[in-house]
Amino acid sequence: MAMALDDMEELLERFVAHIDVERGLARSTVEAYRADLRRYLAWLRAHGIDDLARVGTGDVEGYVVSLAEAGEGARSRSRRLASLHEFHRFAVDRHAVDADVSAAVKAPKAAGSLPKVLTIDEVRRLLEAAGGPGKDPAALRDRALLEMMYATGARVSEAVGANLDDLDAQERVVRLTGKGSKQRLVPIGTYALRALDRYLAEGRPALQRRRRNGPEELRAIFLNLRGRRLSRQSVWAIIRDAGERAHIDKPLHPHILRHSFATHLIQGGADVRTVQELLGHASVTTTQIYTHVSPEHLIETYLLSHPRAR
């Protein structure tokens, strides 16, 4: 069953429409898939492969090797390979080809690096620095935002996308909308609720008055200085500025609060399955990266637990 590259371009657009409309993936994810697959089709064309039926497992492996030769790391190559897997499976499902030749190609092993996290004291300093003195609306917002992200492990897109009706202060939960528009309820602690309550009472009304809000802005929890929904880029700036004021000498980004949330829960005794649900991970394998412990904690646990350690 032959499929010319022109037809493959059409199949690519059908695939993009499928993950966008039918599966409801985030716009950034859809565009990442599109970019990955356009690069893949360009590589096939450059290597004289002009129909999908001629693509073999060796070609897919060759493409992944070419990514390594271009200097891409294991994580980036794994993501691009995941795009290829999805595309080839889609082609089989749509009867464009008879077999998924990418299935046997495995993702390259990463170097095993662990996510960077903050200590509990660094989190405290960061959150205190975000708030600043007085009742400045932006400072109240920043403190409430970072408190909520650390309290819930929210992704930056989930935090800025949260609406007023997603927060139930009485039940002490917030509804987060994650990848693929999947929703989950996450408990939210006293510190974050207190910061949110103050921001919603004193900070948000002042920000909201700065423009004539449309329905979308009226729903958003976190507003920018123009009274519109806060952007993900703004959150990067907020956490970096707070880190500088807190004198935290680590690369800071919004996801570090999510990493810290998960790591501190595991170190505090939470089981991996619970943390998986809180993070909204589809697979527990993704969550297991947070089960790392410090060598000191490992030695202490061994000495206390092994019957012949002492």
KEZA-908776 format. One record per residue: residue number from 1; x, y, z of N, C-alpha, C in turn. Coordinates in steps of 0.001 Angstrom, whole numbers. Layout:
[node NUM [X Y Z] [X Y Z] [X Y Z]]
...
This chain:
[node 1 [857 -1192 0] [0 0 0] [889 1238 0]]
[node 2 [945 1934 -1104] [1842 3080 -1227] [1146 4373 -853]]
[node 3 [1928 5268 -291] [1415 6599 48] [2501 7604 -258]]
[node 4 [2273 8433 -1271] [3254 9446 -1641] [3389 10465 -531]]
[node 5 [4532 11199 -564] [4769 12167 501] [3718 13261 525]]
[node 6 [3172 13626 -646] [2072 14593 -644] [904 14063 163]]
[node 7 [641 12757 -10] [-433 12135 761] [-50 12036 2239]]
[node 8 [1236 11857 2496] [1686 11805 3884] [1482 13150 4565]]
[node 9 [1684 14238 3826] [1420 15568 4387] [-52 15695 4757]]
[node 10 [-913 15169 3892] [-2342 15207 4190] [-2662 14351 5413]]
[node 11 [-2011 13181 5519] [-2212 12323 6675] [-1730 13013 7945]]
[node 12 [-621 13745 7827] [-111 14494 8973] [-1148 15500 9462]]
[node 13 [-1771 16218 8525] [-2777 17202 8930] [-4001 16521 9534]]
[node 14 [-4345 15347 9048] [-5457 14588 9652] [-5091 14142 11062]]
[node 15 [-3825 13746 11232] [-3350 13357 12559] [-3395 14537 13527]]
[node 16 [-2941 15710 13052] [-2958 16910 13884] [-4388 17261 14282]]
[node 17 [-5314 17162 13339] [-6717 17444 13655] [-7248 16442 14680]]
[node 18 [-6790 15208 14576] [-7231 14159 15505] [-6790 14458 16937]]
[node 19 [-5520 14808 17124] [-5048 15048 18493] [-5546 16380 19027]]
[node 20 [-5854 17306 18119] [-6344 18618 18531] [-7817 18549 18912]]
[node 21 [-8649 18040 18018] [-10102 18084 18203] [-10606 16873 18979]]
[node 22 [-10232 15674 18537] [-10784 14464 19139] [-10158 14154 20504]]
[node 23 [-8846 14326 20615] [-8187 14021 21880] [-8048 15236 22785]]
[node 24 [-8207 16433 22227] [-8205 17645 23034] [-6879 17975 23683]]
[node 25 [-5758 17659 23015] [-4452 17981 23595] [-4225 19491 23581]]
[node 26 [-3352 19937 24458] [-3044 21370 24548] [-2452 21867 23240]]
[node 27 [-2699 23139 22936] [-2226 23711 21683] [-716 23568 21539]]
[node 28 [34 23816 22622] [1490 23700 22555] [1910 22272 22236]]
[node 29 [1188 21285 22770] [1494 19879 22494] [1210 19539 21039]]
[node 30 [93 20019 20534] [-268 19779 19131] [798 20352 18209]]
[node 31 [1247 21561 18488] [2256 22190 17641] [3596 21476 17738]]
[node 32 [3901 20925 18921] [5141 20154 19066] [5089 18888 18220]]
[node 33 [3941 18200 18229] [3766 17023 17372] [3942 17410 15908]]
[node 34 [3295 18498 15498] [3376 18917 14095] [4832 19187 13687]]
[node 35 [5564 19915 14539] [6958 20247 14226] [7822 18988 14155]]
[node 36 [7634 18068 15108] [8400 16818 15112] [8178 16036 13833]]
[node 37 [6925 15930 13427] [6593 15088 12280] [6969 15756 10955]]
[node 38 [6902 17066 10878] [7371 17745 9671] [8873 17505 9487]]
[node 39 [9595 17541 10573] [11044 17280 10497] [11296 15840 10054]]
[node 40 [10494 14922 10550] [10620 13504 10187] [10344 13309 8696]]
[node 41 [9277 13911 8177] [8941 13766 6759] [10023 14403 5882]]
[node 42 [10590 15515 6343] [11662 16146 5577] [12886 15229 5517]]
[node 43 [13170 14532 6606] [14305 13604 6634] [14054 12446 5675]]
[node 44 [12839 11921 5664] [12503 10841 4738] [12711 11295 3290]]
[node 45 [12224 12487 2973] [12356 13017 1609] [13833 13157 1227]]
[node 46 [14633 13643 2182] [16063 13830 1905] [16779 12505 1677]]
[node 47 [16207 11426 2177] [16829 10104 2024] [16126 9276 960]]
[node 48 [15390 9950 84] [14818 9290 -1077] [13635 8382 -788]]
[node 49 [13022 8542 349] [11857 7711 707] [10610 8513 369]]
[node 50 [9890 8054 -656] [8808 8866 -1183] [7417 8292 -928]]
[node 51 [7341 7209 -174] [6020 6760 251] [6130 6031 1582]]
[node 52 [5054 6072 2335] [5068 5567 3704] [5302 4068 3757]]
[node 53 [4857 3366 2737] [5006 1912 2723] [6466 1496 2606]]
[node 54 [7319 2374 2135] [8738 2050 1999] [9526 2308 3278]]
[node 55 [8900 2924 4266] [9591 3186 5523] [9696 1890 6322]]
[node 56 [10906 1549 6722] [11120 365 7538] [11630 712 8915]]
[node 57 [11738 -296 9756] [12233 -74 11116] [13633 541 11098]]
[node 58 [14463 98 10152] [15811 647 10052] [15823 2134 9723]]
[node 59 [14830 2572 8946] [14744 3999 8620] [14403 4817 9863]]
[node 60 [13473 4305 10661] [13107 5003 11893] [14309 5071 12824]]
[node 61 [15029 3938 12936] [16230 3928 13774] [17272 4911 13238]]
[node 62 [17410 4973 11910] [18362 5894 11309] [18014 7340 11607]]
[node 63 [16720 7645 11612] [16302 9007 11921] [16659 9367 13358]]
[node 64 [16418 8433 14287] [16738 8689 15688] [18242 8867 15865]]
[node 65 [19038 8078 15150] [20493 8227 15203] [20902 9605 14669]]
[node 66 [20229 10054 13622] [20562 11370 13050] [20298 12489 14055]]
[node 67 [19290 12311 14890] [19014 13309 15920] [20155 13369 16929]]
[node 68 [20672 12182 17300] [21805 12138 18230] [23036 12787 17606]]
[node 69 [23247 12518 16321] [24403 13095 15635] [24292 14615 15530]]
[node 70 [23037 15106 15533] [22814 16550 15493] [22950 17189 16870]]
[node 71 [23237 16373 17890] [23487 16903 19221] [22295 16903 20155]]
[node 72 [21198 16258 19774] [20029 16237 20642] [20228 15233 21776]]
[node 73 [19763 15594 22964] [19881 14724 24120] [18859 13594 24098]]
[node 74 [19013 12667 25041] [18145 11495 25078] [16690 11875 25308]]
[node 75 [16450 12858 26159] [15070 13242 26458] [14388 13825 25226]]
[node 76 [15096 14676 24490] [14538 15276 23284] [14278 14215 22223]]
[node 77 [15222 13278 22064] [15037 12202 21084] [13860 11306 21462]]
[node 78 [13708 11065 22750] [12583 10241 23207] [11253 10908 22888]]
[node 79 [11200 12222 23060] [9957 12932 22765] [9632 12876 21280]]
[node 80 [10656 13072 20440] [10424 13020 18995] [10025 11617 18562]]
[node 81 [10636 10594 19175] [10270 9219 18840] [8835 8926 19256]]
[node 82 [8419 9487 20389] [7029 9309 20820] [6067 9888 19784]]
[node 83 [6436 11007 19177] [5616 11591 18114] [5516 10637 16925]]
[node 84 [6653 10018 16577] [6656 9068 15465] [5778 7857 15760]]
[node 85 [5881 7346 16990] [5046 6202 17376] [3569 6530 17196]]
[node 86 [3169 7702 17692] [1761 8099 17595] [1341 8209 16126]]
[node 87 [2186 8790 15295] [1860 8993 13886] [1744 7668 13148]]
[node 88 [2687 6764 13380] [2647 5467 12700] [1447 4639 13150]]
[node 89 [1126 4709 14434] [-79 3985 14899] [-1332 4561 14245]]
[node 90 [-1365 5888 14123] [-2502 6542 13471] [-2614 6087 12022]]
[node 91 [-1469 5975 11336] [-1467 5541 9939] [-2028 4131 9801]]
[node 92 [-1681 3265 10749] [-2219 1902 10735] [-3720 1919 10994]]
[node 93 [-4143 2686 11990] [-5569 2770 12325] [-6400 3284 11158]]
[node 94 [-5814 4174 10356] [-6533 4753 9215] [-6298 3963 7933]]
[node 95 [-5671 2771 8073] [-5432 1863 6938] [-4578 2503 5857]]
[node 96 [-3720 3445 6252] [-2796 4046 5304] [-1589 3135 5055]]
[node 97 [-1228 2332 6060] [-168 1323 5944] [-640 66 6655]]
[node 98 [82 -1031 6406] [-336 -2312 6983] [255 -2578 8360]]
[node 99 [1423 -1990 8667] [2098 -2312 9924] [2776 -1076 10497]]
[node 100 [2943 -1078 11814] [3631 -3 12514] [5109 -364 12613]]
[node 101 [5907 170 11686] [7328 -188 11651] [8121 525 12739]]
[node 102 [7501 1485 13424] [8217 2209 14484] [8125 1498 15830]]
[node 103 [7237 492 15928] [6941 -110 17234] [8170 -736 17885]]
[node 104 [9050 -1289 17076] [10221 -1983 17629] [11345 -1037 18015]]
[node 105 [11213 242 17678] [12276 1204 17985] [12027 1774 19381]]
[node 106 [12966 1528 20267] [12810 1932 21670] [13459 3291 21915]]
[node 107 [12927 3971 22901] [13459 5287 23259] [14862 5154 23835]]
[node 108 [15753 6096 23526] [17100 6052 24108] [17052 6278 25612]]
[node 109 [17952 5632 26310] [17990 5780 27756] [18594 7113 28138]]
[node 110 [17925 7788 29049] [18440 9066 29534] [19580 8817 30505]]
[node 111 [20293 9870 30819] [21453 9739 31706] [21057 9476 33142]]
[node 112 [19763 9514 33426] [19306 9228 34770] [19327 10426 35690]]
[node 113 [19316 11637 35110] [19338 12825 35946] [18013 12989 36678]]
[node 114 [18090 13446 37903] [16910 13646 38726] [16447 15094 38622]]
[node 115 [15155 15310 38775] [14664 16694 38705] [15234 17539 39834]]
[node 116 [15568 18780 39521] [16067 19713 40536] [14899 20140 41423]]
[node 117 [15136 20138 42731] [14089 20518 43672] [14639 21526 44668]]
[node 118 [13727 22204 45333] [14081 23116 46408] [13947 22391 47741]]
[node 119 [14745 22794 48710] [14534 22289 50057] [13281 22952 50633]]
[node 120 [12798 22414 51736] [11613 22999 52371] [11902 24432 52808]]
[node 121 [13115 24681 53308] [13474 26042 53724] [13547 26974 52526]]
[node 122 [14067 26491 51395] [14133 27332 50197] [12736 27664 49687]]
[node 123 [11819 26709 49776] [10441 26986 49378] [9850 28081 50265]]
[node 124 [10084 27962 51569] [9567 28969 52502] [10106 30356 52154]]
[node 125 [11400 30448 51917] [12005 31737 51577] [11471 32278 50257]]
[node 126 [11278 31390 49285] [10759 31806 47988] [9350 32378 48118]]
[node 127 [8502 31688 48871] [7118 32126 49016] [7034 33441 49779]]
[node 128 [7865 33572 50805] [7860 34823 51561] [8362 35983 50700]]
[node 129 [9357 35722 49868] [9887 36769 48998] [8883 37171 47920]]
[node 130 [8046 36232 47493] [7054 36530 46457] [6022 37519 46956]]
[node 131 [5661 37415 48234] [4612 38279 48769] [5036 39706 48965]]
[node 132 [6206 39919 49494] [6678 41277 49740] [5849 41971 50809]]
[node 133 [6253 43179 51183] [5539 43901 52235] [4287 44594 51701]]
[node 134 [3387 44957 52591] [2221 45759 52234] [1126 44983 51538]]
[node 135 [243 45739 50868] [-926 45145 50234] [-930 45391 48733]]
[node 136 [241 45453 48126] [310 45639 46686] [-424 44495 45990]]
[node 137 [-1356 44800 45066] [-2157 43736 44435] [-1309 42671 43740]]
[node 138 [-239 43096 43049] [610 42133 42355] [1349 41239 43339]]
[node 139 [1796 41800 44448] [2495 41002 45462] [1547 39984 46094]]
[node 140 [309 40411 46373] [-680 39479 46919] [-958 38352 45924]]
[node 141 [-1040 38719 44654] [-1252 37704 43616] [-80 36734 43534]]
[node 142 [1145 37259 43534] [2326 36406 43387] [2429 35412 44534]]
[node 143 [2171 35873 45751] [2247 34973 46903] [1185 33892 46787]]
[node 144 [-56 34294 46435] [-1138 33318 46309] [-856 32315 45192]]
[node 145 [-315 32799 44079] [-5 31936 42936] [1017 30874 43307]]
[node 146 [2151 31295 43875] [3208 30334 44185] [2814 29425 45339]]
[node 147 [2053 29955 46304] [1547 29098 47383] [667 28003 46802]]
[node 148 [-219 28360 45859] [-1108 27368 45281] [-344 26340 44452]]
[node 149 [660 26802 43694] [1424 25871 42864] [2191 24867 43722]]
[node 150 [2753 25340 44828] [3476 24413 45711] [2511 23522 46486]]
[node 151 [1356 24042 46851] [392 23268 47635] [-270 22165 46822]]
[node 152 [-352 22358 45510] [-1102 21413 44674] [-250 20679 43647]]
[node 153 [976 21134 43431] [1798 20531 42381] [1304 20878 40993]]
[node 154 [600 21996 40855] [17 22376 39572] [1090 22719 38552]]
[node 155 [862 22307 37315] [1671 22799 36203] [1367 24281 36022]]
[node 156 [2277 25004 35383] [2063 26435 35201] [811 26688 34366]]
[node 157 [564 25849 33355] [-639 26026 32532] [-1906 25776 33335]]
[node 158 [-1835 24850 34290] [-3000 24566 35134] [-3273 25717 36089]]
[node 159 [-2204 26333 36587] [-2376 27434 37540] [-2970 28665 36865]]
[node 160 [-2395 29064 35721] [-2914 30269 35059] [-4265 30008 34405]]
[node 161 [-4568 28743 34134] [-5854 28413 33527] [-6974 28229 34533]]
[node 162 [-6658 28247 35829] [-7674 28023 36862] [-8656 29190 36917]]
[node 163 [-9918 28863 37093] [-10987 29863 37194] [-11527 29922 38617]]
[node 164 [-12261 30980 38889] [-12802 31169 40234] [-13673 30003 40674]]
[node 165 [-14459 29455 39749] [-15338 28359 40139] [-14617 27023 40256]]
[node 166 [-13302 27017 39978] [-12505 25804 40197] [-12052 25683 41654]]
[node 167 [-12110 26770 42383] [-11638 26784 43762] [-12813 26635 44720]]
[node 168 [-12753 25635 45592] [-13773 25438 46629] [-13069 25541 47979]]
[node 169 [-13065 26759 48532] [-12347 26994 49787] [-12975 26236 50940]]
[node 170 [-14277 26058 50912] [-14950 25361 52008] [-14550 23888 52060]]
[node 171 [-14474 23266 50873] [-14058 21860 50816] [-12543 21703 50763]]
[node 172 [-11834 22833 50627] [-10375 22863 50595] [-9811 22055 49427]]
[node 173 [-10395 22253 48243] [-9913 21589 47035] [-9914 22582 45878]]
[node 174 [-9108 22281 44859] [-9119 23066 43629] [-9158 22090 42466]]
[node 175 [-9916 22444 41439] [-10013 21612 40240] [-8986 22103 39232]]
[node 176 [-8097 21204 38814] [-7056 21543 37841] [-7343 20820 36534]]
[node 177 [-7130 21513 35432] [-7331 20931 34107] [-5974 20711 33468]]
[node 178 [-5602 19434 33327] [-4268 19096 32862] [-4210 18741 31396]]
[node 179 [-3245 17906 31044] [-3030 17523 29654] [-4231 16750 29127]]
[node 180 [-4580 17016 27866] [-5722 16353 27282] [-7035 16784 27890]]
[node 181 [-7052 17954 28536] [-8251 18505 29191] [-8772 17603 30308]]
[node 182 [-7892 16756 30854] [-8293 15900 31967] [-8306 16715 33257]]
[node 183 [-9370 16554 34024] [-9523 17317 35256] [-9303 16427 36476]]
[node 184 [-8800 17046 37534] [-8621 16331 38794] [-8838 17306 39943]]
[node 185 [-9317 16789 41060] [-9475 17578 42273] [-8262 17352 43161]]
[node 186 [-7648 18447 43614] [-6449 18355 44446] [-6700 19121 45741]]
[node 187 [-6385 18507 46879] [-6516 19241 48151] [-5587 20444 48166]]
[node 188 [-5975 21448 48920] [-5149 22651 49026] [-5039 23040 50495]]
[node 189 [-3824 23315 50937] [-3551 23497 52358] [-3884 24874 52895]]
[node 190 [-3729 25001 54198] [-4117 26219 54908] [-3341 27436 54453]]
[node 191 [-2025 27304 54279] [-1206 28446 53884] [-1655 28995 52533]]
[node 192 [-1875 28090 51575] [-2292 28528 50248] [-3691 29132 50284]]
[node 193 [-4591 28527 51045] [-5942 29069 51148] [-5939 30461 51763]]
[node 194 [-5090 30647 52768] [-5008 31956 53417] [-4495 33009 52422]]
[node 195 [-3475 32650 51644] [-2927 33589 50661] [-3939 33877 49556]]
[node 196 [-4658 32853 49129] [-5677 33040 48096] [-6821 33908 48597]]
[node 197 [-7226 33670 49822] [-8322 34447 50390] [-7961 35939 50435]]
[node 198 [-6738 36226 50835] [-6324 37622 50912] [-6218 38247 49515]]
[node 199 [-5671 37496 48582] [-5561 38005 47212] [-6926 38248 46593]]
[node 200 [-7852 37302 46776] [-9181 37443 46177] [-9967 38583 46815]]
[node 201 [-9685 38867 48087] [-10405 39939 48779] [-9794 41315 48523]]
[node 202 [-8455 41387 48442] [-7793 42683 48379] [-7017 42942 47087]]
[node 203 [-6466 41889 46488] [-5613 42083 45331] [-6328 41986 44001]]
[node 204 [-7091 40935 43819] [-7741 40722 42527] [-8725 41828 42163]]
[node 205 [-9563 42309 43093] [-10485 43397 42714] [-9755 44621 42173]]
[node 206 [-8585 44942 42752] [-7822 46093 42265] [-7296 45842 40862]]
[node 207 [-6855 44621 40573] [-6373 44295 39238] [-7528 44270 38238]]
[node 208 [-8647 43756 38663] [-9801 43649 37769] [-10301 45018 37330]]
[node 209 [-10176 46012 38196] [-10665 47349 37869] [-9811 48052 36818]]
[node 210 [-8680 47476 36480] [-7766 48152 35564] [-8172 48027 34102]]
[node 211 [-9222 47287 33813] [-9730 47244 32439] [-11186 46823 32465]]
[node 212 [-11824 47013 31344] [-13179 46508 31195] [-13078 45041 30829]]
[node 213 [-13325 44193 31771] [-13090 42767 31577] [-14182 42120 30744]]
[node 214 [-13752 41196 29901] [-14698 40335 29215] [-15008 39135 30082]]
[node 215 [-15878 38259 29624] [-16259 37076 30412] [-15075 36203 30798]]
[node 216 [-14087 36094 29887] [-12934 35241 30184] [-12141 35774 31354]]
[node 217 [-11860 37086 31376] [-11091 37661 32465] [-11858 37632 33780]]
[node 218 [-13170 37730 33705] [-13969 37680 34923] [-13885 36316 35593]]
[node 219 [-13554 35285 34839] [-13498 33923 35379] [-12134 33596 35976]]
[node 220 [-11065 34187 35468] [-9708 33797 35843] [-9406 34135 37302]]
[node 221 [-8704 33231 37964] [-8263 33525 39332] [-7139 34557 39299]]
[node 222 [-6144 34317 38463] [-4945 35160 38493] [-4939 36120 37298]]
[node 223 [-4879 37416 37618] [-4904 38473 36608] [-3560 39194 36551]]
[node 224 [-3257 39739 35369] [-2033 40527 35253] [-2320 41992 35571]]
[node 225 [-1330 42839 35373] [-1474 44249 35753] [-2461 45008 34872]]
[node 226 [-2854 44393 33746] [-3860 45014 32884] [-5245 44415 33096]]
[node 227 [-5356 43567 34104] [-6649 42973 34415] [-7018 41791 33557]]
[node 228 [-6061 41269 32820] [-6316 40099 31974] [-5737 38851 32625]]
[node 229 [-6090 37699 32059] [-5577 36445 32609] [-4052 36439 32565]]
[node 230 [-3442 36026 33662] [-1983 35955 33756] [-1448 34934 32757]]
[node 231 [-316 35227 32138] [281 34323 31155] [1321 33425 31806]]
[node 232 [1655 32341 31116] [2694 31434 31609] [4044 32147 31658]]
[node 233 [4304 33008 30675] [5581 33729 30657] [5719 34624 31889]]
[node 234 [4610 35205 32332] [4649 36062 33517] [5013 35261 34766]]
[node 235 [4560 34008 34822] [4870 33174 35989] [6367 32904 36062]]
[node 236 [7001 32699 34902] [8454 32529 34893] [9135 33737 35528]]
[node 237 [8698 34931 35145] [9308 36152 35680] [9042 36277 37170]]
[node 238 [7844 35926 37612] [7476 36032 39026] [8376 35147 39889]]
[node 239 [8583 33911 39463] [9362 32983 40288] [10849 33340 40243]]
[node 240 [11332 33833 39108] [12740 34245 39040] [12999 35459 39930]]
[node 241 [12086 36424 39879] [12262 37621 40709] [12208 37278 42196]]
[node 242 [11272 36396 42557] [11174 35981 43960] [12432 35231 44384]]
[node 243 [12977 34419 43493] [14199 33682 43802] [15382 34595 44035]]
[node 244 [15463 35659 43243] [16553 36628 43438] [16424 37322 44791]]
[node 245 [15212 37716 45143] [15018 38383 46437] [15273 37428 47601]]
[node 246 [15016 36135 47380] [15237 35137 48434] [16675 34631 48451]]
[node 247 [17505 35094 47498] [18915 34686 47394] [19044 33165 47251]]
[node 248 [18216 32605 46370] [18280 31168 46087] [19172 30969 44872]]
[node 249 [20266 30295 45063] [21275 30126 44018] [21033 28825 43253]]
[node 250 [19870 28729 42633] [19519 27577 41805] [18751 28090 40593]]
[node 251 [18861 27387 39450] [18026 27779 38302] [16550 27585 38666]]
[node 252 [15772 28638 38544] [14373 28574 38952] [13444 28649 37748]]
[node 253 [12409 27835 37788] [11376 27818 36763] [10104 27306 37436]]
[node 254 [8940 27562 36854] [7690 27169 37531] [7609 25688 37877]]
[node 255 [8185 24816 37035] [8058 23377 37274] [8825 22923 38511]]
[node 256 [9755 23754 39007] [10524 23331 40179] [9626 23236 41408]]
[node 257 [8549 24020 41439] [7597 23896 42557] [6833 22587 42472]]
[node 258 [6524 22141 41264] [5853 20842 41083] [6787 19708 41496]]
[node 259 [8061 19795 41065] [9041 18788 41478] [9185 18765 43002]]
[node 260 [9245 19944 43600] [9434 20035 45052] [8212 19494 45781]]
[node 261 [7031 19815 45300] [5778 19296 45862] [5808 17767 45935]]
[node 262 [6141 17135 44805] [6133 15670 44755] [7222 15067 45641]]
[node 263 [8419 15645 45581] [9535 15119 46364] [9279 15243 47865]]
[node 264 [8759 16380 48290] [8503 16577 49713] [7391 15668 50209]]
[node 265 [6394 15384 49371] [5349 14438 49759] [5935 13034 49950]]
[node 266 [6757 12600 48989] [7370 11269 49087] [8251 11182 50327]]
[node 267 [9059 12202 50561] [9937 12195 51730] [9145 12248 53028]]
[node 268 [7945 12812 52962] [7089 12872 54148] [6287 11622 54393]]
[node 269 [6398 10624 53503] [5734 9351 53725] [4578 9045 52795]]
[node 270 [4269 9927 51851] [3174 9661 50915] [3562 8528 49970]]
[node 271 [2593 7691 49609] [2896 6599 48692] [2863 7119 47250]]
[node 272 [3544 6407 46364] [3730 6862 44990] [2399 6967 44255]]
[node 273 [1490 6028 44510] [197 6043 43814] [-593 7308 44148]]
[node 274 [-538 7720 45394] [-1249 8941 45796] [-649 10155 45097]]
[node 275 [681 10218 45076] [1346 11340 44419] [1043 11327 42921]]
[node 276 [957 10137 42339] [585 10028 40927] [-770 10675 40662]]
[node 277 [-1753 10384 41514] [-3086 10964 41341] [-3053 12479 41516]]
[node 278 [-2300 12949 42501] [-2234 14383 42756] [-1585 15130 41589]]
[node 279 [-573 14516 40986] [121 15151 39872] [-636 15022 38559]]
[node 280 [-1557 14062 38493] [-2274 13837 37239] [-1473 13068 36217]]
[node 281 [-515 12244 36675] [269 11414 35770] [-556 10231 35287]]
[node 282 [-468 9931 33998] [-1193 8781 33458] [-562 7473 33912]]
[node 283 [760 7476 34106] [1474 6261 34500] [2258 6506 35775]]
[node 284 [2274 5499 36646] [3029 5624 37888] [4527 5648 37618]]
[node 285 [4941 5123 36459] [6360 5141 36097] [6897 6561 36057]]
[node 286 [6086 7485 35566] [6500 8887 35507] [6730 9443 36906]]
[node 287 [5903 9011 37843] [5970 9534 39211] [7150 8968 39975]]
[node 288 [7614 7785 39594] [8644 7112 40379] [9971 7851 40396]]
[node 289 [10159 8808 39488] [11407 9575 39508] [11546 10373 40795]]
[node 290 [10417 10639 41458] [10451 11430 42689] [10758 10589 43930]]
[node 291 [10952 9300 43761] [11206 8454 44921] [12674 8453 45329]]
[node 292 [13490 9269 44658] [14893 9350 45063] [14988 9955 46463]]
[node 293 [16012 9529 47201] [16243 10071 48541] [17713 10422 48674]]
[node 294 [18036 11256 49631] [19429 11649 49830] [20218 10475 50399]]
[node 295 [21531 10434 50139] [22351 9361 50706] [22259 9318 52230]]
[node 296 [22170 10487 52859] [22083 10510 54320] [20805 9840 54798]]
[node 297 [19702 10142 54131] [18426 9530 54513] [18458 8026 54249]]
[node 298 [19117 7630 53146] [19217 6208 52811] [19991 5461 53897]]
[node 299 [21117 6017 54329] [21934 5377 55363] [21175 5303 56683]]
[node 300 [20493 6400 57030] [19745 6417 58281] [18645 5353 58284]]
[node 301 [17934 5246 57156] [16874 4246 57058] [17436 2840 57149]]
[node 302 [18573 2614 56497] [19205 1300 56542] [19612 935 57967]]
[node 303 [20243 1868 58674] [20697 1590 60032] [19545 1319 60982]]
[node 304 [18434 1997 60755] [17278 1815 61630] [16477 560 61294]]
[node 305 [16565 103 60054] [15643 -938 59600] [16278 -2329 59462]]
[node 306 [17539 -2398 59078] [18126 -3720 58821] [18498 -4403 60133]]
[node 307 [18105 -5659 60321] [18336 -6333 61609] [19795 -6547 61965]]
[node 308 [20677 -6514 60979] [22089 -6736 61271] [22956 -5555 60833]]
[node 309 [22356 -4375 60804] [23093 -3179 60389] [23956 -2641 61508]]
[node 310 [23599 -2938 62796] [24337 -2366 63919] [24998 -3460 64755]]
